[in-house]
Amino acid sequence: MQFSRRSFLQGVGAASVATAHLPSWAGHFGVEELWAEPSSPSATGGNPIVVGKGLCDPQVRVYGDQACLYATHDAVPGSDKFTMNDWWVWQSSDLVHWKQVSTLRPEDTYWGKPCNQCWATDAMSRNGKYYFYFSRGPEEIGVVRSDSPAGPWKDPLGKPLIAQGSTPTAARDPGILQEKDGTSYIVFGCWDFYIAKLNEDMISLAETPRKILLDRKMGPYGAGKMDDKPFLHKRGGIYYLSWGCYYAMADNVYGPYTYKDSIIKVEHTAPELQKRLTFDRHGSFFELHNQWYFICNDQSWPGTSEFYRDSVASYVHYRDNGEIATIDLNLTGVGQYDASRSPLGAADYFSASGTEVRECPEGGFEVRVVHPVGVLIYPNVRNIPANGTASLRLACGNPEGCSIQIWGGELLLGKRRVSSTGGWNIYRTVACPLKLSKPQSDIRLVVRGGTGELLRLRSLGFA
């Protein structure tokens, strides 16, 4: 199932599309759903997201309902060196099923001939055009342009955007940050990172690149050393500079940045994904349907190596002070769930409206329903017991309480009235019997109530 970016609008009666475009269950929620044809799957989901293809150095950009993954391509299994002959674009609407939609070859860029050093990339859209930035090895950064996020691509410059020797760092590994007003920046480099504002045309620099200020250097090689593959993202008023799985924070895009931590740690990583735990992660962050994700390289799966890599993804949660919590890197991945491993973290939803995620006093994170109608979607939940029971760990300080409906596709599986627990920091587990005969379903929680905050939900379990 694919969800549009206009799905699950806050409030009742927000939809204005024709009835023919709505699924039969939409009226239960008072929300709108626009449909698209599903993509042909290239994988069955989980981590790695695509197995055995050499899909690596993933940078995801979200356009409408589509997650577009701009990637490099390790071309030779078992190689003892990097052999990367082209760049790839993959797409997914559910983060479970991915399909390759285009290939950019070095022959189609200013380089004009084959090259086996098609290194790291990124992409961005502005004014109806799409821009694909790429590294020609450690030498220089180029850019191509298209009317579509998947190409076909044309080289508008006929030369590098950032040439070798133009800065004291390597001209490689571009990352793009775009502000809400369209102002865009490019960050790049190795060991030291440089940043420059882009002109509105997105193919020229508005200023001379300047070195990013950082209070402390740290990376997989130990204290005092960074890494390559920088990335910038912004949440709220905070800028996050990351390199692999390490990150720093600042209130200004140019810095100075304060180093924080690695978001990958052994105790939160599945044993099957721990090989070279923090090395060459080349991570990027993206947001889809009000959920944040981290996607990065991995060298753990059978058949992979330092020169033939996979990509893995996880949910990302931010502490109340803005810091990024350690991620849970596991085999289930994102966009699908295993009820036999419940309870599921409520904050690990695929889509939500009328809610916000905050730290939970009991540990971890919780979803707070702050709107008269809150909707949480957990698609592709497998191993659900037939006619079992849902267990919800929650707190409710609203004296009027609220109601919870649990839907499986178009079917109402169960409902529960929740009274006040006595305070927002007083949690209890409530049970809701389910009428469900099949082991897999798209689970949706609908919370309704009056005014003010309605509910704080920590986890969802099945038994």
N, C-alpha and C positions, 0 to 999 in steps of 0.2 A: 504494500500500500504506500502511496506517495502523498505527502501533505503539502499543500500550498503555503506560501508565506503569509497568506491572508487567513489561514485556518485558525479556528478557535479564538476569534476576536473576543475581547473582554466585553462583558455585558450581554444582555438579552436583546434580540431584535436588531443586532448590528448588521446582519446580512442584507444585501439588496440585490442578489443575483436571482435569476429565474429559478423556479422550483425544479425544473428539469435538470439543473446542474448540481442539485443537492442530494446526497445519500439520504435514505429514509430515516436514519437515526439522528440527522443534524438537528431536527426540531426538538429533540430531547435536551440539547445543550444550548439552544439559542445562539448558535454559532454558524459560521460559514465554512464550506469546504469546496475548493475548486480542484478538479481532478486532471491528471495527466496520465498518458499511457506509461506503464512500467517499462523500465529498461531491460534489455536482455542481460541476465546476470553473467558475470565472468568469474564469480567466486561465490561461495556459500557463506561468507561473512566470518567474523571472528578475527583474531590476530594470528598470523599476519593477514592484512586485508586482502591481498592477492598473493598467492603462494607460487614461488618458483619462476617468476617472470623477470626478476631483476629490477622491480619497481622500487625506486629509492629516491632519497633527497626530496621528500614530498612537501610541497607548498600548496595549501588549499585556499581557494578563494570562493566565496559564495555569491552566486548570481541568481536572484530569484529563489527558486526552490532547489537549485542544483549546486552541489559541491563539486567544484572543478579542481582537480588535482594536477598541478604542473610538476613534472618529475624528470629526473634523469633515468637512464636505462643502462644498468650493468648488463652487457650483451653476452658475456662468455662465462658460463658456469665453470668453476674450477680454475679460473684464471689466477695468475700470480701478479697481476697488475690491473689497473683500471682500463677497461675497454668500453668506452661509452660513445656510440656512433651517432646518436640522435637524442632528441628530447621528446617526451610524451605528454599528452593531455588525456586524463581519465575523468569520468563523471559518475556521480551517484546522487540519487535523490533520497536514499535511506541510510547511507553509510555502511550498508551491508553488501549490496550488490554493486560492483564497479564495472564499468566498461571503458575500453580505450576508444577515444573518439578522434584523435588525430596524432600525427607525428610531424615534428619540425626537424628537418635535416639541415646540416650546416651548408649544404649546397644551395639552400633557399635563403641564406643570409648573405651579408656582405662578404663573408669568407669565400663563398662560391665554389667550394670543393669539399670532398670528404674530410672528416676529422674524427679521431677516436678519443678526443678530450672534450666531449659535450658535457660540461660540468653544471653546477647548481643553477637553479632558476627561481623566478617568481613572476607574478602577473598582477595586473590591476586594470580596472575599467575607469574611463572618464569621458564625459560628453559623448556617450554612445559608441565609443571605440574601446577596443581591448588591446592591451600591451603585454607582450611576453618578453621578459628580460632573461638573459642567459649568459653563462660564462663560457668563453672558449679557453678551457683549461684554466691555468692560473694567470693567463696573459691579459685578458680584457673582457669587458662587459658590453654586449650588444643588446638591441631591442628590435622586435618586429611588431607589426600592428595588424589588426583585423577588425571586421565588422561583427565578428562572432567570437565568443570565448574559446571556441575550438578551432579557429582559423577558417579558411586558409590565410596564411600569414604573408605579409610583404615587408621587406626591409625599407623603412623610409629614409634612412641616413646614408646607407652605402659605406658605412664605416663604424667603428666602435663608438658607443656612448661614453664609456670610460676606458681610456687607453692605458696600456702598460706604462708605468713610470710616471703617471700623472699625480700619484700620491705616494707617500712612503710605504704604504701597505700594498698587498697584491690586489689587482683589479679583478676580483672574483666574488662569487657568492652573493648576488644582489638580493636584498629584501626591501619590500616597498611598504610604507605606511601611508595611509590616506586619512586625513581628517574629515569630519562631517561636511565641511564646506568645500571639499575637493582638493585642498592643499595637500600635496604629496611629497614624500621624501624617499630617497634611496640610501640604504646603508649597505656597506660592503667591506670586505677585507679579511685578513688573517693575522692573528696575534694582536693587532690593533685595528679598531674599526673606525671607519670614516662615514660621514653623513653629508648629504647635500639636498637642498630643496630642488624639486623638479619644476620646470616651467609648466604652464597649463597644457602645452602640447604633449607632455609626458615623454618627450624624446630629446630634451635638452636640459642642461643644468641651469638653475637660476642663480647659483652661487658657487664659489670655489669650495670643494669638499673640505670639511673640517674634522679634526679628530674628536671622537666622542670621549668625554671625560668620565672616568670610572674610579671610584675610591679604592678598589682592591681587585686585583686580578686573581682569578681562580678558574680551574677547569679540570679536565680529565688527566692532565699532566702534572697536577699539583699546584701549590700556591705560587703565585708570581707569573703564571702563564695562562693565557686565554685559549682560544681555539679558532676555528674558522666558522663559516656559515652563520653570520649574525642575522637576527630577525627582530623586528619591532612590532609591537601591537599596543593598543590603548584600550583601557577599560575605565569608565568614569573619567576622572581627571588625571589618572596615573599612566605614565608611559613605562612599558616593560621592554627592556633590552635583553634578549636571550641569545645564547650561543650553545647549540645542542640542548642539553637539559639543564643548563645553568642560567641564572637570570639575575637582573638587577632592576631597580626601580628609580624613577625620577618624576618630578613635576614639570619638567621642561624637556622637549624632545631632544635637545642638544646635551642634556645633562646639567650638572654632574649626576651620574647614576650611583646608587648605593647597592653594592653587591649583597645578595640575600642567600641563595642556596642552590642546590640541585633538586629538581622536582622528582627525580628518579632515585629511589633507594631500594636496597636489596630486600628489605622486609615488606615492601609493598609491590614487589615484582614476582610474577609467577616463576618458578624454577626453570621452566622451559624457555623463558625470555631473558635470562640473566647473563648470557654470554657478553663479555665486554660491556659491562653494565652501563657505564656513562660515556663510553667512547663512540664518536662518530654518530651521535643521535640525530644531528641536523633537524631539530624540531621546529615546527611552526604551530601557531595558535589560530583558531578560527571559531566563529560563532554561527550557529544555525538553530533556528526556532527557539531562541532564548536559552540555548545551552552552549557552553564553551567546551572546546576539544583541543587536545594536543596530538599531533601526528609526527612520527619520527622514524628514522632508520632502525633496523634490527638485524643482527647477524647470528641469531640463535637457532633458527629452524634448520633441520637437516638439509644439506645441499647449499646453504648460504656460507658466506665467508666475508672477509674484509673487502673483497673485490666483487662480490655478488650478493647483494643485500635485498632485504624485504622492507616493508613499511608496516608499522603498528600504530594503533590509535587508542586513546583513552579519554575519559571525561576529565575536565579541569574545574576545580572549585577554588574560589578566592576567599581568604579569611576576611573577617570584618575590617581588619586594618589594611586590606588590599594585598597582602602577601599571598603567594600561590601555595596551596597545600600540596604535599606529596601526592603524586597521582597513583592510582591503582592500575598497574599494567598487567593485564591478565589475558587468557586465551579467549574469553567470551567476547572481548572487544566492546564495540559500541553499536547502538541501534538494534540490539537483540538481547534477550535475557534468558536465564535458566532458573526456573522456579525451584528446581531441586537444590539450588545453592542459596535459597532465600535465608534470611530476609534480604531483599534488594534495597539498596540505598535510595530513598525517595528522590534525592537530588540528582540521581543518575537517569533522569527522564530523557526522552527524545524530543519532546515538545511540551511547552507549558504556556498558559496565559493566566493572567490574574494572580500571579505568584511572584515570589522572590526567594532566593537561596541565601541562607545565613548560617553561621556557625550554630551548632546545637549544644546546649549545656551538658547533655549526656555524652558529648563527643561527636566528632564528625560534623556533618551538615544536615540541615533540615530544609524543607520547603514550607514557606509561610504563605497561606492563602490570604490575600489582602484585598480581594474584590468580591462583590456579591456572587459572582460565578467564577470559580477557578477550575481549570482543566489541566490534567496531567496525562501524558500519553507515553505508554511503554509498549511499543510494537514488538511483534515476534517473540512473545514469551512462550517458551517451550517447557515441557514436563510439568504442566499444571495438573494436579490430581483431579480426577473426575469427581464432580459434586463435592469438592473439598471446601476449605474455609480460608478466607483471606484474613490475615492478622495485621493490623495497622497500629504502629507505635506512634502515639500522637499526644499533643497537649492542646487544650482549648480553654482560653481565659475569657471567651465571650459569654456573657450570662445567658444569651439566647441560644447558645450552641449552634449547630449546623447539621446538614445532612450530607451523606456521601453516597453516591451511586457508583457502582463498578460495572463497566460495560465491556463486553467482548465482541468487537465488531458492532453489529447491529442489535445484539442481544443484551438485555439488561440481566446481568448475572446475579446481582445482589444489591441491597441498599441497607444503610444503617443510619440511624439517628444518633448524633453525638452530643451529649450534654457537656456542660463545663466540667473540666477536670479540677477546677479550683484555682487555676492560675496558669500563666503562660510557661512557667518553668516546672509544672507538675505533669508528668507524663504517665500514661497508662497504655496498655495494649488492649485493643478492642477487636472482637471477632465479627466477621461477616460471612455467613454461609453463602456459597456460590452454586448456581445451577449451571454447570458446564460439563459436557460429556466428551469434549475433544481435548487433547493434551497441549495444543498450541493455539494462541489467540493474541490479537492486539488488545491490550488492556488499556482502558481509559478510566480515570477517576474524575468524577465531576463533583465538586463541592459547592453547595449552595447555602446561602444564609442571608442575614440582614446586613446591617451596617457595621463598619469596623473590621478589624482582622477576624478571620473565621477559624483558622486552624493552623497548627504547626505539625507537619508530618515528617517523621524521621525515617521510617522504613515500612516496607510492604512485604509480607511473607505469605507463603502458601503451605497448607498442610491438609 
